[in-house]
Structure formats: structure tokens, C-alpha cells
Amino acid sequence: MATITGPLSGDARNTVAEALQGALVDLIDLSLVAKQAHWNLVGAHFRPIHRQLDKVTDLARKHMDLIAERSVALGINPDGRSATIARNTKLPQPDGGWLEDGKVVATITETLDGISKRMYERIRVTDEPDPVTQDLLIAVTQDIDKQHWMFQAQR
């Protein structure tokens, strides 16, 4: 069986692997949470929030693929299995049933805030061991912070 190796080893590899896996879990679950809210949204501000949730889903899906591919390029196996996401997610989960637009805005704002804080920590810890991964995490965080601002402005 072929194996993939990368330029990192030891503690550097472990640090970067943990940062990438954490980002992957956040992004996969963000795509799921945003879609759940998108499908069940009701309220006077339905249309713009519905569309904005699609943008959040799209950015999560785009970045999760880039994060997973970076892991593979480093010889690290990304784990996006549903059981792994369910076991490791830190995202608040939306209630079942119809979701009032104001509650969705509050939940997504809180969710994006938490992801942003974890991304900043990942950026910090990857500075020395892998600036390429750090660059990727910075790009993710830029998009997360933009969406956080846009949802926060609706509160």
C-alpha cells in the first residue's frame, strides 16, 4: 500500500495535525448547522438570512476541502466521518423543528464567534511549525470573521 509522507515530523507534525483536524471538524459541522438552519428558518427576515446561510455553507465546504487536502499533503489522514464530527464538535446545535429568524441569527453568530476564537488559536500554534498551514487557517478565519460580522450586525 502506498503511503503519503510530508515535510513535518515529531511535535511539529502533531501540532499541525491537531490544528487541521480541529478546523476540519469545525467546518464540516458548520456546513451541517448552517444547512439545518437554512432548511427550517421562518420569520420576517427569512429571505436574506436563508441566502446568507447558503453563503456560510459554501464557505465551510470550500475551506473544509482545502483543510483536508492540506492534511493529506502533509501525510496526515483527515477524519471527516460523521461519528468523528459528532464526537468532537464544539458547535452549539440548533433545535429541531422550525427556527425563528432571530434565534438563527443569534445561534449562527455564537457559532461563528466560537469557530473564530479556535481558528485564532490554531493560527498561533502553527506559526512556527508550518507557515503554509497557518496561511490557510488565516484565509479560513478571514471568511469566518466576515460572516460573523454580517450575522452580528443583524442582532
MARDRENKE-242813 format. One record per residue (C-alpha): x, y, z negated; residue in three letters; residue number from 1. Coordinates in nm, 4 decimals. Each point is the difference from the previous one (the first is absolute). Layout:
MARDRENKE-242813
+----------+----------+----------+--------+-----+
|        X |        Y |        Z | residu | num |
+----------+----------+----------+--------+-----+
|        X |        Y |        Z |    ALA | NUM |
...
+----------+----------+----------+--------+-----+
***
This chain:
MARDRENKE-242813
+----------+----------+----------+--------+-----+
|        X |        Y |        Z | residu | num |
+----------+----------+----------+--------+-----+
|   0.0000 |   0.0000 |   0.0000 |    MET |   1 |
|   0.1242 |   0.3471 |   0.0872 |    ALA |   2 |
|   0.0505 |   0.2521 |  -0.2780 |    THR |   3 |
|   0.0138 |   0.3757 |   0.0106 |    ILE |   4 |
|   0.2784 |   0.1743 |  -0.1861 |    THR |   5 |
|   0.0530 |   0.3680 |  -0.0642 |    GLY |   6 |
|   0.2714 |   0.2385 |  -0.1112 |    PRO |   7 |
|  -0.1019 |   0.0108 |  -0.3675 |    LEU |   8 |
|   0.0892 |  -0.2405 |  -0.2762 |    SER |   9 |
|  -0.0194 |  -0.0355 |  -0.3764 |    GLY |  10 |
|  -0.1631 |   0.2748 |  -0.2028 |    ASP |  11 |
|  -0.0382 |   0.2283 |   0.3026 |    ALA |  12 |
|  -0.1988 |  -0.2655 |   0.1848 |    ARG |  13 |
|  -0.2167 |  -0.0721 |  -0.3050 |    ASN |  14 |
|  -0.0732 |   0.3706 |  -0.0590 |    THR |  15 |
|  -0.0955 |   0.0594 |   0.3614 |    VAL |  16 |
|  -0.2050 |  -0.3214 |   0.0180 |    ALA |  17 |
|  -0.2015 |   0.1043 |  -0.3051 |    GLU |  18 |
|  -0.0590 |   0.3504 |   0.1382 |    ALA |  19 |
|  -0.1104 |  -0.1301 |   0.3399 |    LEU |  20 |
|  -0.2278 |  -0.2695 |  -0.1447 |    GLN |  21 |
|  -0.1623 |   0.2506 |  -0.2360 |    GLY |  22 |
|  -0.0586 |   0.2400 |   0.2888 |    ALA |  23 |
|  -0.1443 |  -0.2828 |   0.2099 |    LEU |  24 |
|  -0.2459 |  -0.0983 |  -0.2734 |    VAL |  25 |
|  -0.1066 |   0.3638 |  -0.0448 |    ASP |  26 |
|  -0.0526 |   0.0514 |   0.3725 |    LEU |  27 |
|  -0.1862 |  -0.3238 |   0.0678 |    ILE |  28 |
|  -0.2356 |   0.0605 |  -0.2896 |    ASP |  29 |
|  -0.0411 |   0.3666 |   0.0987 |    LEU |  30 |
|  -0.1215 |  -0.1158 |   0.3422 |    SER |  31 |
|  -0.2507 |  -0.2338 |  -0.1681 |    LEU |  32 |
|  -0.1222 |   0.2539 |  -0.2569 |    VAL |  33 |
|  -0.0391 |   0.2701 |   0.2651 |    ALA |  34 |
|  -0.1962 |  -0.2319 |   0.2301 |    LYS |  35 |
|  -0.2249 |  -0.1170 |  -0.2872 |    GLN |  36 |
|  -0.0783 |   0.3629 |  -0.0815 |    ALA |  37 |
|  -0.0437 |   0.0803 |   0.3710 |    HIS |  38 |
|  -0.2602 |  -0.2743 |   0.0463 |    TRP |  39 |
|  -0.2008 |   0.0785 |  -0.3140 |    ASN |  40 |
|   0.0152 |   0.3801 |  -0.0078 |    LEU |  41 |
|  -0.3197 |   0.2011 |  -0.0450 |    VAL |  42 |
|  -0.0696 |   0.3652 |  -0.0685 |    GLY |  43 |
|  -0.0248 |   0.3455 |   0.1466 |    ALA |  44 |
|   0.3674 |   0.0003 |   0.1050 |    HIS |  45 |
|  -0.0145 |  -0.3442 |   0.1579 |    PHE |  46 |
|   0.1312 |   0.0866 |   0.3468 |    ARG |  47 |
|   0.3252 |   0.1848 |  -0.0793 |    PRO |  48 |
|   0.0933 |  -0.2373 |  -0.2833 |    ILE |  49 |
|  -0.0854 |  -0.3029 |   0.2146 |    HIS |  50 |
|   0.2387 |   0.1282 |   0.2672 |    ARG |  51 |
|   0.2693 |   0.0904 |  -0.2503 |    GLN |  52 |
|  -0.0119 |  -0.3506 |  -0.1476 |    LEU |  53 |
|   0.0747 |  -0.1361 |   0.3478 |    ASP |  54 |
|   0.3102 |   0.2210 |   0.0104 |    LYS |  55 |
|   0.1126 |  -0.1360 |  -0.3367 |    VAL |  56 |
|  -0.0538 |  -0.3562 |   0.1231 |    THR |  57 |
|   0.1937 |   0.0697 |   0.3205 |    ASP |  58 |
|   0.2953 |   0.1528 |  -0.1840 |    LEU |  59 |
|   0.0088 |  -0.2898 |  -0.2472 |    ALA |  60 |
|  -0.0042 |  -0.2575 |   0.2788 |    ARG |  61 |
|   0.2687 |   0.1805 |   0.1999 |    LYS |  62 |
|   0.2324 |   0.0363 |  -0.2956 |    HIS |  63 |
|  -0.0590 |  -0.3492 |  -0.1410 |    MET |  64 |
|   0.1226 |  -0.1480 |   0.3259 |    ASP |  65 |
|   0.3117 |   0.2212 |  -0.0019 |    LEU |  66 |
|   0.0699 |  -0.0890 |  -0.3641 |    ILE |  67 |
|  -0.0399 |  -0.3740 |   0.0673 |    ALA |  68 |
|   0.2225 |   0.0191 |   0.3070 |    GLU |  69 |
|   0.2674 |   0.1862 |  -0.1974 |    ARG |  70 |
|  -0.0097 |  -0.2792 |  -0.2572 |    SER |  71 |
|   0.0500 |  -0.2614 |   0.2697 |    VAL |  72 |
|   0.2847 |   0.2003 |   0.1560 |    ALA |  73 |
|   0.1733 |  -0.0168 |  -0.3384 |    LEU |  74 |
|  -0.0560 |  -0.3752 |  -0.0314 |    GLY |  75 |
|  -0.2750 |   0.0470 |  -0.2600 |    ILE |  76 |
|  -0.3292 |  -0.1859 |   0.0383 |    ASN |  77 |
|  -0.2981 |   0.2368 |  -0.0294 |    PRO |  78 |
|  -0.2992 |  -0.1510 |  -0.1794 |    ASP |  79 |
|  -0.3326 |   0.1381 |   0.1167 |    GLY |  80 |
|  -0.2129 |  -0.2992 |  -0.0982 |    ARG |  81 |
|  -0.3362 |   0.0876 |  -0.1526 |    SER |  82 |
|   0.0828 |  -0.1804 |  -0.3257 |    ALA |  83 |
|   0.3228 |   0.2003 |  -0.0316 |    THR |  84 |
|  -0.1811 |   0.3277 |   0.0603 |    ILE |  85 |
|  -0.2772 |  -0.0870 |  -0.2475 |    ALA |  86 |
|   0.2530 |  -0.1037 |  -0.2659 |    ARG |  87 |
|   0.2299 |   0.3009 |   0.0409 |    ASN |  88 |
|  -0.2154 |   0.2956 |   0.0977 |    THR |  89 |
|   0.0013 |   0.3082 |  -0.2192 |    LYS |  90 |
|  -0.2782 |   0.1710 |   0.1945 |    LEU |  91 |
|  -0.3348 |   0.0695 |  -0.1656 |    PRO |  92 |
|  -0.2679 |  -0.2016 |   0.1754 |    GLN |  93 |
|  -0.3242 |   0.1576 |   0.1218 |    PRO |  94 |
|  -0.3275 |  -0.1187 |  -0.1455 |    ASP |  95 |
|  -0.2170 |  -0.2323 |   0.2046 |    GLY |  96 |
|  -0.3042 |   0.1326 |   0.1821 |    GLY |  97 |
|  -0.0617 |   0.3491 |   0.1324 |    TRP |  98 |
|   0.2622 |   0.2567 |  -0.0936 |    LEU |  99 |
|  -0.0988 |   0.3633 |  -0.0507 |    GLU | 100 |
|   0.2237 |   0.2364 |   0.1964 |    ASP | 101 |
|   0.1203 |   0.1939 |  -0.3047 |    GLY | 102 |
|   0.1025 |  -0.3197 |  -0.1769 |    LYS | 103 |
|   0.1836 |  -0.1187 |   0.3115 |    VAL | 104 |
|   0.1932 |   0.3267 |   0.0180 |    VAL | 105 |
|   0.0949 |  -0.0320 |  -0.3683 |    ALA | 106 |
|   0.1021 |  -0.3655 |   0.0342 |    THR | 107 |
|   0.2040 |   0.0502 |   0.3155 |    ILE | 108 |
|   0.1663 |   0.3095 |  -0.1483 |    THR | 109 |
|   0.1007 |  -0.2022 |  -0.3073 |    GLU | 110 |
|   0.1148 |  -0.2898 |   0.2170 |    THR | 111 |
|   0.2186 |   0.2176 |   0.2217 |    LEU | 112 |
|   0.1459 |   0.1762 |  -0.3041 |    ASP | 113 |
|   0.1072 |  -0.3322 |  -0.1508 |    GLY | 114 |
|   0.1512 |  -0.1213 |   0.3255 |    ILE | 115 |
|   0.1864 |   0.3285 |   0.0417 |    SER | 116 |
|   0.1531 |  -0.0241 |  -0.3467 |    LYS | 117 |
|   0.1146 |  -0.3572 |   0.0616 |    ARG | 118 |
|   0.1401 |   0.0990 |   0.3410 |    MET | 119 |
|   0.2055 |   0.2811 |  -0.1541 |    TYR | 120 |
|   0.1508 |  -0.2521 |  -0.2414 |    GLU | 121 |
|   0.0775 |  -0.2348 |   0.2894 |    ARG | 122 |
|   0.1631 |   0.2872 |   0.1871 |    ILE | 123 |
|   0.2138 |   0.0714 |  -0.3051 |    ARG | 124 |
|   0.1196 |  -0.3587 |  -0.0494 |    VAL | 125 |
|   0.0815 |  -0.0602 |   0.3684 |    THR | 126 |
|   0.2128 |   0.3144 |   0.0370 |    ASP | 127 |
|   0.3310 |  -0.1749 |  -0.0525 |    GLU | 128 |
|  -0.0584 |  -0.3622 |   0.1017 |    PRO | 129 |
|  -0.1801 |   0.0680 |   0.3292 |    ASP | 130 |
|  -0.0550 |   0.3500 |   0.1399 |    PRO | 131 |
|  -0.1731 |  -0.1487 |   0.3062 |    VAL | 132 |
|  -0.2711 |  -0.1526 |  -0.2192 |    THR | 133 |
|  -0.0124 |   0.3225 |  -0.1987 |    GLN | 134 |
|  -0.0648 |   0.1895 |   0.3241 |    ASP | 135 |
|  -0.2881 |  -0.2325 |   0.0829 |    LEU | 136 |
|  -0.1485 |   0.0446 |  -0.3479 |    LEU | 137 |
|   0.0283 |   0.3780 |   0.0351 |    ILE | 138 |
|  -0.2038 |  -0.0139 |   0.3221 |    ALA | 139 |
|  -0.2671 |  -0.2119 |  -0.1707 |    VAL | 140 |
|  -0.0126 |   0.2388 |  -0.2937 |    THR | 141 |
|  -0.0337 |   0.3019 |   0.2262 |    GLN | 142 |
|  -0.3167 |  -0.1487 |   0.1502 |    ASP | 143 |
|  -0.1349 |  -0.1156 |  -0.3383 |    ILE | 144 |
|   0.0555 |   0.3453 |  -0.1499 |    ASP | 145 |
|  -0.1772 |   0.1656 |   0.2931 |    LYS | 146 |
|  -0.3057 |  -0.2215 |  -0.0436 |    GLN | 147 |
|   0.0098 |   0.0538 |  -0.3761 |    HIS | 148 |
|  -0.0111 |   0.3753 |   0.0562 |    TRP | 149 |
|  -0.2880 |  -0.0312 |   0.2467 |    MET | 150 |
|  -0.2096 |  -0.2141 |  -0.2336 |    PHE | 151 |
|   0.0917 |   0.2094 |  -0.3043 |    GLN | 152 |
|  -0.1156 |   0.3155 |   0.1787 |    ALA | 153 |
|  -0.3507 |  -0.1499 |   0.0262 |    GLN | 154 |
|  -0.0451 |  -0.0446 |  -0.3753 |    ARG | 155 |
+----------+----------+----------+--------+-----+
***
